[in-house]
Amino acid sequence: MSHSHSQSVPMLLVDLECTCNDQPPIPNSEMEFIEICAVVGMLSQKGFEVIDKRQLYVQPQGPSTL
């Protein structure tokens, strides 16, 4: 897909946050998502324009203490 310099490009940015701990370390296989953030916007030569954004918290199912 080709876009000219005068067009805007739609973008979806996603940020996933997960449980973590250094002492004691949590194995990668036991980490759980705790927050999901998403931003929808348009990227152009003028910059990035946010169209919509969402933030969702997720209740972990694993151990309640880290």
N, C-alpha and C positions, 0 to 999 in steps of 0.2 A: 504494500500500500504506500503510495507516494503522496506527500502533502506539500503544497507550495508554501512559501515563506509567509504568505498573508493569512493562511488558515490556522485555526486552533486545532489541537490534538486532544481528544478526550483521554483522561487518565483516571485510573483507580489505584490509590495507594492504600496498602494494608499493613498494619502493624500488629503483630501477635506477641503478647506477653505471657510468660509461663512462670510456674513456681520454680524457685531455685534456692539454694542454700550452700554455703561454703563449708560449714562445720556442723554436723557431718554433711558431706556432699550428697546430693540426691542423684541417683543414677539417671541418665538420659531417658531410659525406658519408663521411669516413674514420674517424670515431669509432666505437668498438666497445664493446659491453657487456662489463664485466669482473666485475660482481657483481650478483646478484639476491637481494634479501631480501624475505621475505613474513611477515606476522603475521596470524593468524586470531584473532579475539576477539569478545567480546560487549560492546556499549556499553549502559550503563544509567545511571540517575540517580546510582548509586553510583560510577560510573567505568567504566574499561575493564578487562576481565578477559582476559588472554592465554590462549588455548586451545592454540595451537601456533605455532611459528615455525621458519623455515627460512632458511638462508643458503647460497648456491651461488656458487662462483667459476667464471668462464668464462675459458678461455685465448684471448686475442686472436690473430687470424690475421695482423694487419698487421705493420708494422715492429717489431722487438724493442727498439729504442731510441727514446726520445722526445727 
